[in-house]
Amino acid sequence: FLHDSAYVTLDISGQAESGFEVIFRENRFRADDTVITVSALTAEPRPGHSSLFENVVRRVARDHDISARQACRRWFECYLDCALDPLVRLYDRFGVALEAHQQNSLLDLSQQGLPSRYLYRDSQGFYLSNSFRARWYRLVPEVVQIRSLFFDDREIRERLSYYLIVNQIFSVVARAGHDGLVSEAELLGILRVRLKKLAGELTGAGREFASSLLDKPNITAKANLAIRLQDVDELAEGGSAIYTHFANPLSGVGLFMAAEQTHAIAS
C-alpha cells in the first residue's frame, strides 16, 4: 500500500469542500525505478508506435530468447501472481476488498520486465465485509464511526469483479489481443485456471468470489459514460455508481465463444 499521509485544502466558511483539496502521497520510488501504472501499460499507443505493454513483452522475449507469445503468457502468469492472488487472499482472510482499477494499480517490472510486485494507491475506497464486522471493531475500534465501509459480500463480489477483473485484468488481456501478442481467449483461459485454483484453496469470501466468476453467466461493469452523462456524483451523500452487466467471458460458455472471436473483450 502507498499511504496518503496528509492533505491540505482551503477552509471556506459554509462549504464542506472547497474543490482545492490536495492529497500528499508516500513516494517510495527513485527516478530509475521500473514501476508503472497498469493504465499506462495498457494505454492506446500513438499512431505508428507500439504500446508500452508490447514493448515490455517483446523485451522479455528477447531477454529470455523465447517467442512473443511465450513471453506474454509468462508475463501474464507473473502478473496474476502479484496482482490477483494476494488481493483475493486479502479478501478471503480479512474481508477487505480494494478498488483495484487500472489507475490505482502499479507494477514493479524491475525483474527483467516481469511483474514482481503489485502496489495499491489512492486509498479512497475500501469494501469491508459485514461478516468481518465484529473482528474489525475489535482490531480497529474507530472503524465503528465509519459504518459506510461495510457491505454485504454479495455486493462486494459485484464491485470487486468490476474493479479487479473487468477494469484491470481484462484491460491487460485486451491490450495483448490488440497488440497481436497472444489471443485473448488464451489469456482468459489462464485466468480461469488461476481462479479455479484459488476457489479450491480458499475457504471463505475469497473462494465465493473466485467461484462466482467461474459460474455466473454475466459479469458486472461500471457504466462510467452513463455516470458522466447523468451528472452523477458517486461520492456525494446518497450518490451511487451505475452498474451494468455483460456476458461473462470467464464462464465455460463464455470462454468457448471467446475462442471463436479475434477480440473477445476489446472493441
N, C-alpha and C positions, 0 to 999 in steps of 0.2 A: 504494500500500500504506500502511495505517496501522500503524505499528510498535508492537509490545508490548515496551517498552524495559526493563521491570523487573518484579519480583514480590516479594511479602512473604508469609511463612507462619509457622506455629508449628513449632518443632523439637521433636518429641515422640519420646523415646527408643523405639527398636524399631519405629517406624512410618515407612514411606517417604513417606506423605502424611498430612496432618492433617485435611483437609477444610476448612481455613480459608485455602486459597491464594487470593490476590488478585493480579490482573494489573494493571499500570499501563500504560495505552494512550495513545499520542500523540493529542492533540486539536488539530486544525488549525483548528477552526471557532469562529465567534462566534455569539452567540445569534440574530442576524438572518440567518445563512446559511441558504439553502434547500437543505439536504442531508438526505436521509431514507432510511431503510432500505426495501428492496423489500418486506419483510414488513409494514411499516406501511402502505405504499401499497395492498397487496392484502388487508389485513385486512377481515373482515366489519364492516360499519358497525353502529352502534347502531340498534335498531328505530326506524323513522321517519326515519332520516337517510341521506344519501348516503355512499358510501365516499370515502376520501381520494383514491383514484385517479380516481373520477368527477369530483370537484371540480376536480382538476388539469386533466383533459382538457377539461371544459366551460369552464374559464377560458382555456385555449389556443384553443378555438373562438371565444370572444368576442373575444379579443385579435387574432386573425387574420381575424375575420369569415368563418369557414367553418363547415360543419356539424360536429356532434359526431363523426360517422363519419369525416369527413376529418381532424379533429383527432386522433382516436385512431390512425388509420393513420400520420399524420405523427409523433406521439409514439412509436409503436412502432418506426418506422424509426430515429429518433434514438436510442432505447433500444438497439437492436441495434448501432448504430454504436459505442457505447461499452461495452456490457455483453457482447456476443457476440464481435464480430470481434477485439478485442485479446486476449481470453482464448484463442481458438482459435489465433491467430497466436503467442502466447506458447508454447503447447504445441508448435506446429509448429517454431518456431525454437530453443527452449531445452529442450524436453522437460519443461516444468513445467505441471502441471495443478492447479487450485485447487479447494478445497471451496467453490465459489461458490454456496452456497444463499442463500435469502432474507435470513436474519438477518445473514449476513456481507457483504451487498451493499448499498452506499449509492450513491444517485444524486444528482448535483448538478442541481437544477432551477432554477438562478438565471437561465437564459436564457429568460425568458418562459414558464416552466413546462416547457420541453422538456429532456430529458436531454442534458447536455453533457459529463459526466464520470462515470466509474464508479470507486468506491473499494472496496477489499477490506480487510476487517478480520478479526481473530481468526485469526491465523496458526497455528492448532493443527495443521493437517494439509496437507501438500503431497504430491503424487504426482510423483516424478521417474522419467522413462522409463529403463529399463535400457539402451536403445540410446544414451543420452547419458551413461552412467556414466563412461566414460573422460574425457570433456570436463569433467564436474563435478569429478572427482578432481583434474584439473589446475588448474581455476579456484578451487575451494574445498577444499583438501586435508582439512580437518577433517570433511568430509561422509563420509569413509571410515569414521568412527566411528559413523555413523548409517545403516547399511545398510538399515534397515527403511523408509527413504524411497523406495527404488527398487522399481518394479513393471514387469511386462511391459505392453506397450502394449495388449494385448487387455483386460487388467483395468482399465487406466486409462480406456479408452474407455467401459467399462461404468459406472465410477464417475462420470466427468465428464458422461456423458449424464444421470445422475440429478441431480447437484448443479446443473449449469448449465442443463440443458434442462427436466427434469421439475419439479424443486423450484422453480427460479427463474422461467424464462421461461414455462413453462406456467401458473404462478400468475398472471402478468400477463394471459395470454390468457384464462384462466378468469374473472378479475375483470372484464375488458372485456365478456365474454359475459354474466355475471351482471348487470352494470350496464346492459345493453342498448345499449351504445355502438356495437358492431360485432359481427358474427358471429365466433365462434371460428374457424370454417373460413377466414375471410378472413385473419385474423392468422396462422394456421398456414400458409397459402399464402405470405404474405410471408416467414415464417421459412424455409420450404422453398427459396424463390428465393435467399435470402441464403446458405443452406448450400450450394446448388449453386454459387454464385459463389465461395465460399471453397474448395470442393473443386476448382474449376477453376484457382484462382490459386495455391494452396499445393502443396507438393511432398513433404511428409514426413508426420509424425504427425498434424498438423492436417488434412491432406487425408483421411487414412484415417478420422479421427474424423467429419468432416463427411459423407463418403461413406457411412459406416456408418449414420448417422441417416436417410439418404435411402433406403437399400436394405433394411434388415432389417425383418422383419415385426413384431418385438416390441422394446420399449424397457424399460430397467431402471428399477426404482423401489426405494427403500429401505423396508422393512417396519417403520416406526417403532413402530406399535402392537404388532406381534409381539415386537419387541425389548423393549418395556416389560413385556409380559405374561409373557415368559420370563425376565425379570430378567437380561438380558444386559448386561454391561459391555464396551462396544466398546473402551474404552481400556485395559482390563486386559491383562496379558500373556497371549497366547493367545486373547483375546477377539476377536470379529469381528462385523460388522454382518450383518443378514439382508436379503437382496435378493429381489425377486420381479420378474415381468415382466407387461406388459400390451400389448395391441395398439398398434402404433406409429402415431399419427395423422399422422406426417410422411411415411410411405411413400405411394406412389402410390395404393394401395388404401385406406389409412387416411384420406388426405385426401378421397378420393371419398366415403367413408362419413361423414366429419365434415360434409360439405356437406349431408347429409340429416338432420342432427340439430341441435336447438336448442343443446344443450350437448355438445360432443364430448369435453370434458375435465372440466368442472365437474360436480359431482354435483347 
